[in-house]
């Protein structure tokens, strides 16, 4: 029962965040999803409901480099990759959506790596 309570609490936090945070064409939303073993990031324009750029720890280019590394280090690689892909599409500024997760650990590592790679938020 506790696992469901934790998931429900995160969903509620995410709903509160999303009530205030909207991705626009000029400033899309960088959304993070963290599972037990992997991390995913996507840049979304909510006005049209499209994902503009995405990256995850499951992609071959990250998976090859990630072997033997900690999950936080893999999250940094995903953050850098999503920022690189976003800047190649001309996206410089985003709104960060932590999706109900604490800004801590893997989520923080991804965000700081994306900032370091050129995204502004």
KEDO-785693 format. One record per residue: residue in one letter; x, y, z of N, C-alpha, C, O in turn. Coordinates in steps of 0.2 Angstrom, whole numbers, padded with zeros to 4 digits, always signed. Each point is the difference from the previous one (the first is absolute). Last residue first. Layout:
BEGIN
AXYZXYZXYZXYZ ...
//
This chain:
BEGIN
X+0088+0140-0089-0006+0000+0004+0001+0001+0007-0004+0000+0005 X+0016-0004-0031-0001+0005+0005-0007-0001+0003-0005+0001-0003 X+0025-0016-0011-0007+0001+0001+0000+0006+0006+0003-0001+0005 X+0018-0010-0012-0002+0006-0004-0008+0002+0001-0002+0005-0003 X+0018-0022+0014+0001-0001-0007-0004+0005-0004+0000+0000-0007 X+0000+0000+0030+0007+0000-0002+0001+0000-0007+0004+0003-0003 X-0026-0006+0012+0002+0007+0001+0007+0001-0003+0002+0004-0003 X-0010-0026+0005-0003+0003-0006+0002+0008+0000+0001+0003-0005 X+0007-0017+0023+0003-0001-0006-0003+0003-0006+0004+0002-0005 X-0015+0000+0025+0007+0004+0001+0004-0001-0007+0003+0004-0002 X-0024-0016+0005-0001+0007+0000+0007+0004-0001+0000+0004-0004 X+0001-0027+0009-0003+0001-0007-0001+0007-0001+0003+0003-0005 X+0003-0009+0027+0005-0001-0005-0002+0001-0007+0004+0003-0004 X-0021-0002+0020+0005+0006+0001+0006-0001-0005+0002+0005-0003 X-0017-0023+0005-0003+0005-0003+0004+0007+0000+0000+0003-0005 X+0008-0023+0016+0000+0000-0007-0003+0005-0004+0002+0002-0005 X+0002+0004+0030+0002-0006-0003+0000+0000-0008+0003+0005-0003 X-0019+0013+0013+0005-0004+0004+0003-0006-0004-0004-0003-0004 X-0018+0019+0005+0006+0002-0004+0006-0002+0004+0003+0004+0004 X-0026-0018-0003+0004+0005+0003+0005+0002-0004+0003-0004-0005 X-0025-0004-0007+0005-0003+0004+0004+0006+0003+0000+0006-0001 X-0019-0002-0013-0002-0003+0007+0006-0003+0004-0001-0002+0005 X+0003+0012-0028-0005-0006+0000-0001-0003+0007-0002-0005+0001 X+0017+0024-0010+0003-0006+0003-0006-0005+0001+0002-0006+0003 X+0003+0026-0021-0006-0003+0004+0003-0006+0003+0002-0005-0003 X+0007+0030-0008+0002-0007+0002-0006-0003+0004-0003+0004+0005 X+0005+0013-0027-0002+0000+0007+0001-0007+0003-0002-0004-0003 X+0017+0018-0017-0005-0005+0002-0003+0001+0007+0003+0004+0004 X+0014+0007-0026-0003+0001+0006-0006-0005+0001-0004-0001-0004 X+0017+0000-0016+0005+0002+0005-0003+0001+0007+0004-0002+0005 X-0007-0010-0031-0003+0001+0007+0005+0002+0005+0004-0004+0001 X-0001-0003-0025-0001+0007+0001-0004+0002+0007-0002+0006+0000 X+0010-0028-0010-0007+0002-0003-0001+0008+0002-0006+0002-0002 X+0026-0012+0010+0000-0001-0007-0007+0001-0004+0000+0002-0006 X+0002-0001+0030+0003+0006-0003+0001-0001-0008+0000+0005-0003 X-0010-0022+0016-0004+0005+0000+0003+0006-0004-0003+0004-0003 X+0016-0024+0006-0006-0001-0005-0004+0007+0000-0002+0002-0006 X+0018-0003+0023+0003+0000-0007-0005+0000-0005+0001+0004-0005 X-0008-0007+0027+0002+0007-0002+0003+0001-0006-0001+0005-0004 X-0004-0027+0011-0006+0004-0002+0001+0007-0001-0003+0003-0004 X+0021-0016+0011-0002-0002-0007-0007+0003-0002+0000+0003-0005 X+0010+0000+0027+0004+0003-0005-0002-0001-0007+0000+0004-0005 X-0011-0014+0023-0001+0007+0000+0004+0003-0006-0003+0005-0003 X+0006-0028+0007-0006+0001-0004-0002+0008+0000-0002+0002-0005 X+0021-0009+0017+0001-0001-0008-0006+0001-0003+0000+0003-0006 X-0001-0002+0029+0004+0006-0002+0001-0001-0008-0001+0005-0004 X-0009-0023+0015-0004+0006+0000+0003+0006-0003-0003+0004-0004 X+0016-0023+0009-0004-0001-0006-0005+0006-0001-0001+0002-0006 X+0014-0002+0026+0004+0001-0006-0003-0001-0007+0001+0004-0004 X-0013-0010+0024+0001+0007+0000+0004+0002-0006-0001+0005-0003 X-0001-0028+0008-0006+0003-0004+0000+0008+0000-0002+0003-0005 X+0025-0017+0005-0005+0001+0004-0006+0003-0003+0001+0003-0005 X+0017-0019-0009-0001+0007+0003-0006+0000+0005-0005-0004+0000 X+0012-0014-0015+0004+0000+0006+0000+0007+0004+0003+0001+0005 X-0012-0001-0030+0001-0006+0004+0005+0001+0005+0006+0002-0001 X-0014+0015-0015-0003-0001+0007+0002-0006+0004-0001+0000+0006 X+0006+0006-0030+0004+0004+0005-0002-0002+0007+0004+0001+0004 X-0017-0010-0021+0006-0003-0001+0005+0003+0005+0005-0003+0003 X-0027+0011-0004+0000-0007+0003+0007-0003+0000+0003-0003+0004 X-0009+0024-0015+0001+0001+0007+0002-0007+0003+0004-0001+0005 X-0009+0001-0028+0006+0005+0001+0001+0001+0008+0006+0001+0002 X-0026-0014-0009+0007-0003-0001+0006+0004+0001+0005-0003+0003 X-0028+0007+0010+0002+0001-0006+0007-0003-0001+0004+0000+0004 X-0017+0002+0017-0001-0006-0004+0003+0000-0007+0000-0005-0004 X-0002+0023+0020+0006-0004+0002-0001-0007-0004+0005-0004+0001 X-0016+0027-0011-0001-0004+0006+0007-0005+0001+0004+0000-0005 X-0018+0023-0009+0006-0004+0001-0001-0004+0006-0004+0002+0004 X-0009+0017-0023+0000-0005+0005+0007-0003+0001+0004-0001-0005 X-0020+0023-0007+0007-0003+0000-0001-0005+0006-0003+0001+0005 X-0016+0010-0013+0005+0003-0004+0006-0004+0000+0003-0001-0006 X-0030-0005+0011+0007+0000+0003+0005+0002-0005+0000-0003-0006 X-0026+0011+0008+0005-0004-0003+0006+0000+0004+0002+0005+0003 X-0024+0007-0001+0000-0006+0002+0005-0005-0003-0001-0006+0000 X-0005+0031-0003-0002-0005-0005+0000-0007+0002-0002-0005-0003 X+0007+0022+0019-0005+0003-0004-0003-0004-0006-0006+0000-0002 X+0024-0006+0018-0006-0002+0002-0006+0003-0005-0006-0002+0000 X+0032-0006-0003-0004+0006-0001-0007-0002+0001-0003-0003-0004 X+0027-0009+0013-0007+0000-0002-0003+0007-0001+0001+0004+0004 X+0022-0021+0000-0001+0007+0000-0007+0000-0004+0000-0002-0006 X+0012-0018+0022-0003+0002-0006-0002+0008+0000-0002+0002+0005 X+0016-0025+0008-0001+0007+0000-0003+0002-0007+0002-0003-0005 X+0004-0020+0023-0003+0003-0006-0001+0007+0000-0002+0003+0006 X+0015-0026+0008-0003+0007+0000-0001+0002-0007+0004-0001-0005 X-0001-0024+0020+0001+0004-0005-0002+0007+0001-0004+0002+0005 X+0001-0021+0011+0007-0001-0004+0002+0005-0005+0005+0001-0002 X-0026+0001+0015+0005-0003+0005+0007-0001-0003+0005+0001+0003 X-0019+0018-0013-0002-0006+0002+0005-0003+0004+0005+0003+0002 X-0012+0023-0011+0005-0005+0003-0003-0006+0003-0005+0000+0004 X+0001+0023-0021-0003-0006+0003+0005-0005+0002+0005-0001-0004 X-0009+0029-0004+0005-0005+0002-0005-0006+0003-0004+0001+0003 X+0003+0023-0020-0004-0005+0004+0005-0006+0002+0003-0003-0005 X-0003+0030-0006+0004-0006+0001-0002-0005+0005+0000+0002+0006 X-0013+0018-0022+0001-0003+0007+0004-0006-0001+0000-0005-0004 X+0000+0028-0012-0004-0006+0001+0002-0003+0007+0005+0002+0004 X-0005+0022-0016+0003-0003+0006-0004-0006+0002-0004-0001+0004 X-0002+0013-0024+0006+0004+0002+0004-0003+0006+0006+0000+0000 X-0027-0010-0007+0005+0000-0006+0006+0003+0002+0006-0002-0002 X-0018-0006+0023-0002+0004-0005+0005-0001-0006+0005-0003+0001 X-0013-0010+0024+0005+0000-0006-0003+0004-0006-0005-0002-0002 X-0002+0003+0030-0002-0002-0007+0005+0001-0005+0004+0006+0000 X-0011-0007+0028+0006+0000-0005-0003-0002-0006-0002-0006-0001 X-0011+0007+0021+0003+0007-0001+0005+0000-0006+0002+0006-0002 X-0015-0025+0008-0005+0005+0000+0003+0007-0001-0003+0004-0003 X+0017-0024+0006-0003+0001-0007-0005+0005+0000-0001+0003-0006 X+0010-0009+0027+0005+0003-0004-0003+0002-0007+0001+0006-0003 X-0015-0019+0017+0001+0007+0002+0005+0004-0004-0001+0006-0001 X-0001-0029-0004-0006+0004-0002+0000+0007+0003-0002+0005-0004 X+0019-0020+0011+0001+0002-0007-0006+0004-0003+0001+0005-0004 X-0002-0013+0026+0004+0005+0000+0001+0002-0008+0001+0006-0001 X-0014-0024+0005-0003+0006+0002+0004+0006+0000-0002+0005-0002 X+0011-0026-0004-0005+0002-0005-0003+0006+0002-0002+0005-0004 X+0016-0015+0020+0003+0003-0005-0004+0003-0006+0001+0005-0003 X-0011-0017+0020+0002+0006+0003+0004+0004-0005+0000+0006-0001 X-0007-0028-0004-0006+0004+0000+0003+0007+0002-0002+0005-0002 X+0017-0022+0004-0001+0002-0007-0006+0005-0001+0001+0004-0004 X+0004-0013+0025+0006+0004-0002-0001+0002-0007+0001+0006-0002 X-0017-0020+0011+0000+0006+0004+0005+0005-0003-0001+0006-0001 X+0001-0029-0006-0005+0004-0003-0001+0007+0003-0001+0005-0004 X+0016-0020+0014+0003+0002-0006-0005+0004-0004+0001+0005-0003 X-0007-0014+0024+0004+0006+0001+0003+0002-0007+0000+0006-0001 X-0013-0026+0004-0004+0006+0000+0004+0006+0000-0002+0005-0003 
//
